[in-house]
Amino acid sequence: MQFITGKKSLDSDWDSYVSQLDQLGLKRFLQIYQAAYDKTHK
């Protein structure tokens, strides 16, 4: 939301944002979600 409202800049704040998502385990979440999706839709 802060990127949309202009409170954060895509140029200077994006890498930090992505790093925070990585710290929260986003990659692992997406792996689990994708595996469940693939199992359900095959």
Buried (B, 14 or more C-beta within 10 A) or exposed (E): EEEEEEEBEEEEEEEEEEEEEEEEEEEEEEEEEEEEEEEEEE
